[in-house]
């Protein structure tokens, strides 16, 4: 997506250093259910089907991948979004996938992973409207002209 920071180079570095990398798989059909499934290699990612949002993700019938919560949880999630404020509020695409997943993480014994939004400075807002289902992010990283 051209309105979000690209993460391919981060994924390459994660895999190159031998760390585990999990990527989202969204369910279709109006549900906000999302799982984080293990990515085996960069070549693996390049062969995954594209969603309507132009995101590579495992197919819905791909049951061969390890799910992050079943594997013990996550340390970090890089959060996508359209807008962010300095208080940790995030404007997503309105489906609630990440908020619902973070709620599942909160209930997991490992707890909520650290969350970082990678943003363009144009995505920083004074205030982002939220409701009681929105989960705050821990940090927003963006390029600064200074």
DSSP file (Angstrom, degrees, kcal/mol; ACC not computed):
  #  RESIDUE AA STRUCTURE BP1 BP2  ACC     N-H-->O    O-->H-N    N-H-->O    O-->H-N    TCO  KAPPA ALPHA  PHI   PSI    X-CA   Y-CA   Z-CA
    1    1 A X    >         0   0    0      0, 0.0     3,-0.9     0, 0.0    53,-0.1   0.000 360.0 360.0 360.0 135.8    0.0    0.0    0.0
    2    2 A X  T 3   +     0   0    0      1,-0.2     4,-0.1     3,-0.0     0, 0.0   0.595 360.0  60.6 -81.3 -10.6    1.3    3.4   -0.9
    3    3 A X  T 3  S+     0   0    0      2,-0.1     2,-0.3   120,-0.0    -1,-0.2   0.279 102.0  60.3 -99.7  11.1   -0.3    5.1    2.1
    4    4 A X  S <  S-     0   0    0     -3,-0.9     2,-0.2   115,-0.1   115,-0.1  -0.966  95.9 -94.8-133.4 152.2    1.6    3.0    4.6
    5    5 A X        -     0   0    0    113,-0.7     2,-0.2    -2,-0.3   113,-0.1  -0.451  44.1-119.2 -65.3 132.1    5.3    2.6    5.3
    6    6 A X        -     0   0    0     -2,-0.2     4,-0.1     1,-0.1     3,-0.1  -0.511  25.4-170.5 -73.7 140.1    6.7   -0.5    3.5
    7    7 A X     >  +     0   0    0     -2,-0.2     4,-2.5     1,-0.1     3,-0.3   0.317  53.1 106.9-116.3   7.1    8.1   -3.2    5.8
    8    8 A X  H  > S+     0   0    0      1,-0.2     4,-2.6     2,-0.2     5,-0.2   0.889  81.9  50.4 -57.7 -41.5    9.8   -5.6    3.4
    9    9 A X  H  > S+     0   0    0      2,-0.2     4,-2.0     1,-0.2    -1,-0.2   0.869 110.7  49.9 -66.4 -35.1   13.4   -4.4    4.4
   10   10 A X  H  > S+     0   0    0     -3,-0.3     4,-2.6     2,-0.2    -2,-0.2   0.926 110.8  49.6 -65.8 -44.4   12.5   -4.9    8.1
   11   11 A X  H  X S+     0   0    0     -4,-2.5     4,-2.5     1,-0.2     5,-0.2   0.913 109.2  52.2 -61.2 -43.1   11.2   -8.4    7.3
   12   12 A X  H  X S+     0   0    0     -4,-2.6     4,-2.6    -5,-0.2    -1,-0.2   0.926 111.6  46.6 -57.4 -45.7   14.3   -9.2    5.4
   13   13 A X  H  X S+     0   0    0     -4,-2.0     4,-1.9     2,-0.2     6,-0.2   0.902 110.7  51.9 -66.0 -41.7   16.5   -8.1    8.3
   14   14 A X  H  <>S+     0   0    0     -4,-2.6     5,-2.0     1,-0.2    -1,-0.2   0.938 115.0  42.0 -58.9 -47.9   14.4  -10.1   10.9
   15   15 A X  H ><5S+     0   0    0     -4,-2.5     3,-1.4     1,-0.2    -2,-0.2   0.880 111.3  55.6 -69.1 -37.6   14.7  -13.3    8.8
   16   16 A X  H 3<5S+     0   0    0     -4,-2.6    -1,-0.2     1,-0.3    -2,-0.2   0.841 106.4  51.4 -63.7 -33.4   18.4  -12.7    8.1
   17   17 A X  T 3<5S-     0   0    0     -4,-1.9    -1,-0.3    -5,-0.2    -2,-0.2   0.385 119.1-110.3 -87.4   4.8   19.1  -12.5   11.8
   18   18 A X  T < 5S+     0   0    0     -3,-1.4    -3,-0.2     1,-0.3     2,-0.1   0.617  70.0 140.1  82.6  11.9   17.3  -15.7   12.5
   19   19 A X      < -     0   0    0     -5,-2.0     2,-0.3    -6,-0.2    -1,-0.3  -0.488  57.5-103.9 -84.8 159.4   14.4  -14.2   14.4
   20   20 A X        -     0   0    0     -2,-0.1     2,-0.4    18,-0.0    20,-0.1  -0.634  33.9-162.5 -81.7 141.1   10.8  -15.5   14.0
   21   21 A X  E     -A   39   0A   0     18,-0.5    18,-3.3    -2,-0.3     2,-0.4  -0.993   4.6-169.2-128.7 128.7    8.5  -13.3   11.9
   22   22 A X  E     -A   38   0A   0     -2,-0.4     2,-0.3    16,-0.3    16,-0.2  -0.942   4.4-164.9-118.2 139.1    4.7  -13.5   11.9
   23   23 A X  E     -A   37   0A   0     14,-2.9    14,-3.0    -2,-0.4    35,-0.1  -0.875  26.8 -96.6-123.2 155.9    2.5  -11.8    9.4
   24   24 A X  E     -A   36   0A   0     -2,-0.3     2,-0.4    12,-0.2    34,-0.2  -0.365  25.1-167.7 -74.9 147.6   -1.3  -11.2    9.5
   25   25 A X  E     -A   35   0A   0     10,-2.4    10,-2.0    32,-0.1     2,-0.3  -0.966  13.8-156.5-129.8 118.1   -4.0  -13.3    7.9
   26   26 A X  E     -A   34   0A   0     -2,-0.4     2,-0.4     8,-0.2     8,-0.2  -0.670  12.3-129.2 -91.8 145.2   -7.4  -11.6    7.8
   27   27 A X        -     0   0    0      6,-2.0     3,-0.2    -2,-0.3     2,-0.1  -0.760  20.6-139.7 -91.8 141.3  -10.6  -13.6    7.6
   28   28 A X  S    S+     0   0    0     -2,-0.4     3,-0.3     1,-0.2     5,-0.1  -0.384  70.0  70.8 -88.0 173.4  -13.0  -12.6    4.9
   29   29 A X  S    S-     0   0    0      1,-0.2    -1,-0.2    -2,-0.1     3,-0.1   0.733 119.7 -62.4  93.4  23.8  -16.8  -12.5    5.3
   30   30 A X  S    S+     0   0    0      1,-0.3    -1,-0.2    -3,-0.2     2,-0.2   0.403  97.1 128.9  87.0  -4.3  -17.3   -9.5    7.6
   31   31 A X        -     0   0    0     -3,-0.3    -1,-0.3     1,-0.1    -4,-0.1  -0.501  53.7-147.8 -80.2 153.3  -15.4  -10.9   10.6
   32   32 A X        +     0   0    0     -2,-0.2     2,-0.3    -3,-0.1    68,-0.2   0.107  55.2 132.5-103.0  21.1  -12.6   -8.9   12.3
   33   33 A X        +     0   0    0     -5,-0.1    -6,-2.0    -6,-0.1     2,-0.3  -0.543  29.0 172.8 -76.3 134.4  -10.7  -12.0   13.2
   34   34 A X  E     -A   26   0A   0     -2,-0.3     2,-0.3    63,-0.2    -8,-0.2  -0.997  13.9-163.7-139.9 141.3   -7.0  -12.0   12.4
   35   35 A X  E     -A   25   0A   0    -10,-2.0   -10,-2.4    -2,-0.3     2,-0.6  -0.886  19.5-132.2-117.3 155.5   -4.2  -14.4   13.1
   36   36 A X  E     -A   24   0A   0     -2,-0.3    32,-2.9   -12,-0.2     2,-0.3  -0.951  31.4-168.0-106.6 115.5   -0.5  -13.8   13.0
   37   37 A X  E     -AB  23  67A   0    -14,-3.0   -14,-2.9    -2,-0.6    30,-0.2  -0.812  25.8 -98.3-112.0 146.2    1.1  -16.7   11.1
   38   38 A X  E     -A   22   0A   0     28,-2.5     2,-0.5    -2,-0.3   -16,-0.3  -0.340  26.6-147.0 -67.0 133.6    4.7  -17.7   10.8
   39   39 A X  E     -A   21   0A   0    -18,-3.3   -18,-0.5     1,-0.1     3,-0.1  -0.888   6.7-163.0 -97.4 126.6    6.6  -16.6    7.7
   40   40 A X        -     0   0    0     -2,-0.5     2,-0.3     1,-0.2    -1,-0.1   0.799  62.6 -22.7 -85.0 -30.0    9.3  -19.1    6.8
   41   41 A X     >  -     0   0    0      1,-0.1     4,-1.8   -20,-0.0    -1,-0.2  -0.973  63.9 -97.0-167.9 169.0   11.4  -17.0    4.4
   42   42 A X  H  > S+     0   0    0     -2,-0.3     4,-2.1     2,-0.2     5,-0.1   0.888 125.4  53.2 -65.3 -38.2   11.4  -14.0    2.2
   43   43 A X  H  > S+     0   0    0      1,-0.2     4,-1.0     2,-0.2    -1,-0.2   0.874 104.7  56.4 -62.9 -36.6   10.8  -16.3   -0.8
   44   44 A X  H >> S+     0   0    0      1,-0.2     3,-0.7     2,-0.2     4,-0.5   0.926 107.3  48.3 -58.3 -46.6    7.9  -17.7    1.2
   45   45 A X  H >< S+     0   0    0     -4,-1.8     3,-1.3     1,-0.2    -2,-0.2   0.902 106.3  56.4 -63.2 -41.3    6.4  -14.2    1.5
   46   46 A X  H 3< S+     0   0    0     -4,-2.1    -1,-0.2     1,-0.3    -2,-0.2   0.728 106.8  50.6 -65.7 -20.9    6.8  -13.5   -2.2
   47   47 A X  H << S+     0   0    0     -4,-1.0    -1,-0.3    -3,-0.7    -2,-0.2   0.519  86.4 108.1 -93.8  -5.8    4.8  -16.6   -3.2
   48   48 A X  S << S-     0   0    0     -3,-1.3    10,-0.1    -4,-0.5    -3,-0.0  -0.390  78.5-101.5 -71.6 148.5    1.8  -15.8   -0.9
   49   49 A X        -     0   0    0      8,-0.4     8,-2.2     7,-0.1     2,-0.3  -0.308  35.3-116.9 -66.8 154.3   -1.4  -14.6   -2.5
   50   50 A X  B     -C   56   0B   0      6,-0.2     6,-0.2     4,-0.1     2,-0.1  -0.728  22.0-139.4 -92.8 140.8   -2.3  -10.9   -2.5
   51   51 A X    >   -     0   0    0      4,-2.0     3,-1.9    -2,-0.3    -1,-0.1  -0.291  36.8 -94.2 -84.3 178.2   -5.4   -9.6   -0.8
   52   52 A X  T 3  S+     0   0    0      1,-0.3    -1,-0.1     2,-0.1    -2,-0.0   0.699 129.7  58.5 -66.4 -18.2   -7.7   -6.9   -2.1
   53   53 A X  T 3  S-     0   0    0      2,-0.2    -1,-0.3   -52,-0.0     3,-0.1   0.297 121.4-111.0 -90.7   8.2   -5.5   -4.5   -0.1
   54   54 A X  S <  S+     0   0    0     -3,-1.9     2,-0.4     1,-0.2    -2,-0.1   0.857  73.2 138.9  65.2  37.4   -2.5   -5.7   -2.1
   55   55 A X        -     0   0    0      2,-0.0    -4,-2.0    -6,-0.0     2,-0.4  -0.942  55.1-125.1-114.1 132.1   -0.9   -7.4    1.0
   56   56 A X  B     +C   50   0B   0     -2,-0.4     2,-0.3    -6,-0.2    -6,-0.2  -0.623  45.6 155.1 -72.5 128.7    0.7  -10.8    0.8
   57   57 A X        -     0   0    0     -8,-2.2    -8,-0.4    -2,-0.4   -32,-0.1  -0.990  47.8 -88.6-151.6 154.1   -0.9  -13.1    3.3
   58   58 A X        -     0   0    0     -2,-0.3   -32,-0.1   -34,-0.2   -10,-0.0  -0.288  54.2 -99.8 -59.6 146.4   -1.3  -16.9    3.8
   59   59 A X    >   -     0   0    0      1,-0.1     3,-1.9     2,-0.1    -1,-0.1  -0.265  29.5-112.6 -64.1 154.0   -4.4  -18.3    2.1
   60   60 A X  T 3  S+     0   0    0      1,-0.3    -1,-0.1    -3,-0.1    -2,-0.1   0.796 118.5  50.0 -60.5 -28.7   -7.4  -19.0    4.3
   61   61 A X  T 3  S+     0   0    0      2,-0.0     2,-1.2     1,-0.0    -1,-0.3   0.330  80.2 111.9 -93.5   8.4   -7.1  -22.7    3.8
   62   62 A X    <   +     0   0    0     -3,-1.9     3,-0.3     1,-0.2    -4,-0.0  -0.703  30.4 159.5 -83.7  97.6   -3.3  -22.7    4.7
   63   63 A X        +     0   0    0     -2,-1.2    -1,-0.2     1,-0.2    -3,-0.0   0.249  51.0  88.7-100.4  10.8   -3.3  -24.6    8.0
   64   64 A X        +     0   0    0      2,-0.1     2,-0.3    -3,-0.0    -1,-0.2   0.571  68.6  91.9 -86.6  -9.0    0.4  -25.5    7.9
   65   65 A X  S    S-     0   0    0     -3,-0.3     2,-0.2     1,-0.1   -26,-0.1  -0.621  78.0-114.6 -96.6 146.8    1.7  -22.4    9.6
   66   66 A X        -     0   0    0     -2,-0.3   -28,-2.5   -28,-0.1     2,-0.4  -0.549  28.0-134.7 -72.8 135.6    2.4  -21.8   13.2
   67   67 A X  B  >  -B   37   0A   0     -2,-0.2     4,-1.6   -30,-0.2   -30,-0.2  -0.787  13.5-128.9 -94.9 138.1    0.1  -19.2   14.9
   68   68 A X  T  4>S+     0   0    0    -32,-2.9     5,-2.9    -2,-0.4     4,-0.3   0.864 104.7  47.8 -58.3 -44.4    1.9  -16.7   17.1
   69   69 A X  T >45S+     0   0    0      1,-0.2     3,-1.0     3,-0.2    -1,-0.2   0.882 112.5  49.7 -68.0 -36.1   -0.3  -17.0   20.2
   70   70 A X  T 345S+     0   0    0      1,-0.2    -1,-0.2    -3,-0.2    -2,-0.2   0.779 108.4  55.6 -68.7 -25.8   -0.1  -20.8   20.1
   71   71 A X  T 3<5S-     0   0    0     -4,-1.6    -1,-0.2    -3,-0.1    -2,-0.2   0.411 136.1 -80.5 -87.8   1.5    3.7  -20.5   19.7
   72   72 A X  T < 5S-     0   0    0     -3,-1.0    -3,-0.2    -4,-0.3    -2,-0.1   0.388  73.7 -83.4 117.7  -3.6    4.0  -18.4   22.9
   73   73 A X      < -     0   0    0     -5,-2.9     2,-0.3    -6,-0.2    39,-0.1  -0.373  50.1 -72.7 101.6 179.6    3.0  -14.9   21.9
   74   74 A X        -     0   0    0     37,-0.3     3,-0.1    -2,-0.1    40,-0.1  -0.834  14.1-157.4-118.6 153.1    4.8  -12.0   20.3
   75   75 A X  S    S+     0   0    0      1,-0.3    39,-2.2    -2,-0.3     2,-0.3   0.763  81.7  12.9 -90.9 -33.4    7.4   -9.4   21.5
   76   76 A X  E     -d  114   0C   0     37,-0.2     2,-0.4     2,-0.0    -1,-0.3  -0.998  54.6-164.6-149.7 141.2    6.6   -6.7   19.0
   77   77 A X  E     -d  115   0C   0     37,-2.3    39,-2.3    -2,-0.3     2,-0.7  -0.996  17.2-143.9-128.4 128.2    3.9   -5.7   16.4
   78   78 A X  E     -d  116   0C   0     -2,-0.4     2,-0.5    37,-0.2    39,-0.2  -0.822  28.2-143.4 -86.7 119.5    4.5   -3.1   13.8
   79   79 A X  E     -d  117   0C   0     37,-3.1    39,-0.8    -2,-0.7     2,-0.1  -0.719   8.0-150.4 -95.7 126.9    1.1   -1.4   13.5
   80   80 A X        +     0   0    0     -2,-0.5     2,-0.3    37,-0.1    39,-0.1  -0.413  30.3 143.7 -81.3 167.9   -0.3   -0.2   10.2
   81   81 A X        -     0   0    0     37,-0.1    11,-0.2    -2,-0.1     3,-0.1  -0.918  53.7-123.4 172.2 167.4   -2.7    2.7   10.0
   82   82 A X  S    S+     0   0    0      9,-3.4     2,-0.3     1,-0.3    10,-0.2   0.728  94.5   9.2 -96.0 -29.9   -3.8    5.8    8.2
   83   83 A X  E     -F   91   0D   0      8,-1.3     8,-3.2    36,-0.0    -1,-0.3  -0.995  60.4-173.3-153.6 153.6   -3.3    8.3   11.0
   84   84 A X  E     -Fg  90 124D   0     39,-2.4    41,-3.3    -2,-0.3     2,-0.3  -0.982   8.9-152.9-144.5 150.9   -1.7    8.5   14.4
   85   85 A X    >   -     0   0    0      4,-1.9     3,-1.6    -2,-0.3    41,-0.1  -0.814  35.3-106.7-120.4 171.4   -1.5   10.9   17.3
   86   86 A X  T 3  S+     0   0    0     39,-0.5    54,-0.1    -2,-0.3    40,-0.1   0.551 113.3  67.7 -74.6  -6.6    1.2   11.4   19.9
   87   87 A X  T 3  S-     0   0    0      2,-0.1    -1,-0.3    52,-0.0    40,-0.0   0.467 121.0-100.0 -89.4  -2.1   -1.1    9.9   22.6
   88   88 A X  S <  S+     0   0    0     -3,-1.6    49,-2.8     1,-0.3     2,-0.3   0.559  75.0 142.7  95.9   9.3   -1.0    6.4   21.0
   89   89 A X        -     0   0    0     47,-0.2    -4,-1.9    -4,-0.1     2,-0.4  -0.618  31.5-161.4 -83.6 146.1   -4.3    6.6   19.2
   90   90 A X  E     -F   84   0D   0     -2,-0.3     2,-0.7    -6,-0.2    -6,-0.2  -0.984  16.5-148.7-132.8 136.5   -4.4    5.0   15.7
   91   91 A X  E     +F   83   0D   0     -8,-3.2    -9,-3.4    -2,-0.4    -8,-1.3  -0.921  29.3 175.0-103.0 110.7   -6.8    5.3   12.8
   92   92 A X        -     0   0    0     -2,-0.7   -11,-0.1   -11,-0.2   -10,-0.1   0.170  51.0 -76.4 -91.2-147.3   -7.0    2.1   11.0
   93   93 A X        -     0   0    0    -12,-0.0   -12,-0.0   -11,-0.0    -2,-0.0   0.275  68.1-104.2-103.8  10.2   -9.1    1.0    8.1
   94   94 A X  S    S+     0   0    0      1,-0.0    -3,-0.0     0, 0.0     0, 0.0   0.456  97.0  99.4  90.6   1.6  -12.2    0.6   10.2
   95   95 A X  S    S-     0   0    0    -63,-0.0    -1,-0.0   -64,-0.0     0, 0.0   0.705  78.3-134.0 -94.2 -21.2  -12.4   -3.2   10.4
   96   96 A X     >  +     0   0    0      3,-0.0     4,-2.5     4,-0.0     5,-0.2   0.661  56.1 140.2  80.9  16.7  -10.9   -3.6   13.9
   97   97 A X  H  > S+     0   0    0      1,-0.2     4,-2.1     2,-0.2   -63,-0.2   0.951  74.5  39.0 -58.0 -52.8   -8.5   -6.5   12.9
   98   98 A X  H  > S+     0   0    0      2,-0.2     4,-2.8     1,-0.2    -1,-0.2   0.882 115.3  52.2 -70.2 -38.0   -5.5   -5.3   15.0
   99   99 A X  H  > S+     0   0    0      2,-0.2     4,-2.0     1,-0.2    -1,-0.2   0.926 111.7  46.9 -63.1 -43.8   -7.6   -4.1   17.9
  100  100 A X  H  X S+     0   0    0     -4,-2.5     4,-1.7     2,-0.2    -2,-0.2   0.895 113.1  49.5 -64.3 -39.6   -9.3   -7.4   18.2
  101  101 A X  H  X S+     0   0    0     -4,-2.1     4,-2.2    -5,-0.2    -2,-0.2   0.916 109.2  51.4 -66.4 -41.7   -6.0   -9.2   17.9
  102  102 A X  H  X S+     0   0    0     -4,-2.8     4,-2.6     1,-0.2    -1,-0.2   0.870 106.1  55.4 -64.1 -35.3   -4.4   -7.1   20.6
  103  103 A X  H  X S+     0   0    0     -4,-2.0     4,-1.4     2,-0.2    -1,-0.2   0.897 107.6  49.4 -62.1 -39.4   -7.3   -7.9   22.9
  104  104 A X  H  X S+     0   0    0     -4,-1.7     4,-0.7     1,-0.2    -2,-0.2   0.901 110.5  50.9 -64.0 -40.2   -6.5  -11.6   22.3
  105  105 A X  H >< S+     0   0    0     -4,-2.2     3,-1.0     1,-0.2     6,-0.5   0.908 104.6  56.6 -62.6 -42.2   -2.9  -10.8   23.2
  106  106 A X  H 3< S+     0   0    0     -4,-2.6    -1,-0.2     1,-0.3    -2,-0.2   0.859 108.6  47.4 -58.4 -36.0   -3.9   -9.0   26.4
  107  107 A X  H 3< S+     0   0    0     -4,-1.4    -1,-0.3    -5,-0.2    -2,-0.2   0.614  94.2  96.7 -81.0 -13.0   -5.7  -12.2   27.5
  108  108 A X  S X< S-     0   0    0     -3,-1.0     3,-1.2    -4,-0.7     4,-0.0  -0.476  88.3-115.8 -75.6 147.2   -2.7  -14.4   26.6
  109  109 A X  T 3  S+     0   0    0      1,-0.3    -1,-0.1    -2,-0.1   -36,-0.0   0.816 116.7  53.6 -54.6 -31.4   -0.3  -15.3   29.4
  110  110 A X  T 3  S-     0   0    0      1,-0.2    -1,-0.3   -41,-0.1    -4,-0.1   0.767 103.8-149.0 -75.5 -24.4    2.5  -13.4   27.7
  111  111 A X    <   -     0   0    0     -3,-1.2   -37,-0.3    -6,-0.5     2,-0.2  -0.266  39.2 -19.0  87.0-174.3    0.4  -10.3   27.5
  112  112 A X        -     0   0    0     -6,-0.2     3,-0.1     1,-0.1   -10,-0.1  -0.477  66.8-129.8 -70.7 130.6    0.3   -7.5   25.0
  113  113 A X        -     0   0    0     -2,-0.2   -37,-0.2     1,-0.1     2,-0.2  -0.354  35.3 -87.8 -72.6 161.7    3.4   -7.1   22.8
  114  114 A X  E     -d   76   0C   0    -39,-2.2   -37,-2.3    23,-0.1     2,-0.5  -0.517  48.4-148.4 -66.4 136.6    5.1   -3.8   22.4
  115  115 A X  E     -d   77   0C   0    -39,-0.2    24,-1.4    -2,-0.2    23,-0.8  -0.943  17.5-177.9-119.5 131.1    3.4   -1.9   19.5
  116  116 A X  E     -de  78 139C   0    -39,-2.3   -37,-3.1    -2,-0.5     2,-0.5  -0.992  14.3-150.8-127.4 128.9    5.1    0.5   17.1
  117  117 A X  E     -de  79 140C   0     22,-2.9    24,-3.2    -2,-0.4     2,-0.6  -0.866   8.6-150.3 -95.4 129.8    3.5    2.4   14.3
  118  118 A X  E     + e   0 141C   0    -39,-0.8  -113,-0.7    -2,-0.5     2,-0.3  -0.905  32.1 174.4 -97.8 118.6    5.7    3.3   11.4
  119  119 A X  E     - e   0 142C   0     22,-3.1    24,-0.6    -2,-0.6     2,-0.3  -0.895  38.5-124.7-131.4 152.2    4.3    6.5    9.9
  120  120 A X    >   -     0   0    0     -2,-0.3     3,-2.4  -117,-0.2     4,-0.3  -0.695  40.1-115.4 -81.1 148.4    5.0    9.1    7.4
  121  121 A X  G >  S+     0   0    0     -2,-0.3     3,-1.5     1,-0.3    -1,-0.1   0.809 116.1  65.1 -59.3 -27.1    5.0   12.6    9.0
  122  122 A X  G 3  S+     0   0    0      1,-0.3    -1,-0.3   -39,-0.0    -3,-0.0   0.665  93.5  62.0 -67.6 -15.0    1.9   13.4    7.0
  123  123 A X  G <  S+     0   0    0     -3,-2.4   -39,-2.4   -40,-0.1     2,-0.4   0.518  78.2 106.2 -88.5  -5.5    0.1   10.7    9.0
  124  124 A X  B <   -g   84   0D   0     -3,-1.5     2,-0.3    -4,-0.3   -39,-0.2  -0.616  51.9-172.9 -78.1 130.7    0.6   12.5   12.3
  125  125 A X        -     0   0    0    -41,-3.3   -39,-0.5    -2,-0.4     3,-0.2  -0.839  34.8-125.4-121.6 156.7   -2.6   14.1   13.5
  126  126 A X  S    S-     0   0    0     -2,-0.3     2,-0.3     1,-0.3   -40,-0.3   0.957  98.5  -1.4 -62.6 -50.9   -3.4   16.4   16.4
  127  127 A X        -     0   0    0    -42,-0.1     2,-0.5    -3,-0.1    -1,-0.3  -0.998  64.4-152.2-142.8 139.3   -6.1   14.0   17.7
  128  128 A X        -     0   0    0     -2,-0.3     2,-0.2    -3,-0.2   -38,-0.1  -0.955  27.8-120.3-110.5 127.7   -7.4   10.7   16.3
  129  129 A X        +     0   0    0     -2,-0.5     2,-0.3   -40,-0.1   -39,-0.1  -0.465  41.5 173.4 -68.1 134.9  -11.0    9.8   17.1
  130  130 A X        -     0   0    0     -2,-0.2     2,-0.2   -39,-0.1   -39,-0.1  -0.874  19.9-152.4-134.8 166.4  -11.2    6.5   19.0
  131  131 A X    >   -     0   0    0     -2,-0.3     3,-1.5     0, 0.0     0, 0.0  -0.727  45.6 -82.8-129.1-174.4  -13.8    4.4   20.8
  132  132 A X  T 3  S+     0   0    0      1,-0.3    -2,-0.0    -2,-0.2     0, 0.0   0.595 123.6  58.5 -70.9  -9.9  -13.7    1.9   23.6
  133  133 A X  T 3  S+     0   0    0      2,-0.1     2,-0.3   -30,-0.0    -1,-0.3   0.561  82.5 102.0 -92.6  -9.6  -12.6   -1.0   21.3
  134  134 A X    <   -     0   0    0     -3,-1.5     2,-0.5   -34,-0.0    -4,-0.0  -0.586  63.2-147.1 -78.8 133.9   -9.4    0.8   20.2
  135  135 A X        -     0   0    0     -2,-0.3   -45,-0.1   -45,-0.1    -2,-0.1  -0.872  19.9-118.6-102.6 129.6   -6.2   -0.3   21.8
  136  136 A X        -     0   0    0     -2,-0.5     2,-0.3   -47,-0.1   -47,-0.2  -0.327  22.5-133.4 -64.2 144.9   -3.4    2.3   22.3
  137  137 A X        -     0   0    0    -49,-2.8   -21,-0.1     1,-0.1     3,-0.1  -0.690   8.7-134.5 -94.9 157.2   -0.1    1.8   20.6
  138  138 A X  S    S+     0   0    0    -23,-0.8     2,-0.3    -2,-0.3   -22,-0.2   0.821  77.0   6.1 -82.4 -32.6    3.1    2.3   22.5
  139  139 A X  E     -e  116   0C   0    -24,-1.4   -22,-2.9   -51,-0.1     2,-0.5  -0.998  52.2-149.5-156.2 144.1    5.1    4.3   20.1
  140  140 A X  E     -e  117   0C   0     -2,-0.3     2,-0.5   -24,-0.2   -22,-0.2  -0.980  16.8-164.2-117.0 121.7    4.9    6.1   16.7
  141  141 A X  E     +e  118   0C   0    -24,-3.2   -22,-3.1    -2,-0.5     2,-0.3  -0.898  20.3 156.3-105.7 133.0    8.1    6.3   14.7
  142  142 A X  E     -e  119   0C   0     -2,-0.5     2,-0.3   -24,-0.2   -22,-0.2  -0.985  46.1 -92.9-151.7 158.3    8.2    8.8   11.8
  143  143 A X        -     0   0    0    -24,-0.6     2,-0.4    -2,-0.3   -22,-0.1  -0.553  38.1-159.3 -74.4 134.4   10.8   10.7    9.8
  144  144 A X        -     0   0    0     -2,-0.3    -1,-0.0     1,-0.1    -2,-0.0  -0.952  17.4-143.2-117.8 135.9   11.5   14.2   11.2
  145  145 A X              0   0    0     -2,-0.4    -1,-0.1     1,-0.2    -2,-0.0   0.622 360.0 360.0 -71.6 -12.3   13.0   16.9    9.0
  146  146 A X              0   0    0      0, 0.0    -1,-0.2     0, 0.0    -3,-0.0   0.488 360.0 360.0 -70.2 360.0   15.2   18.2   11.9
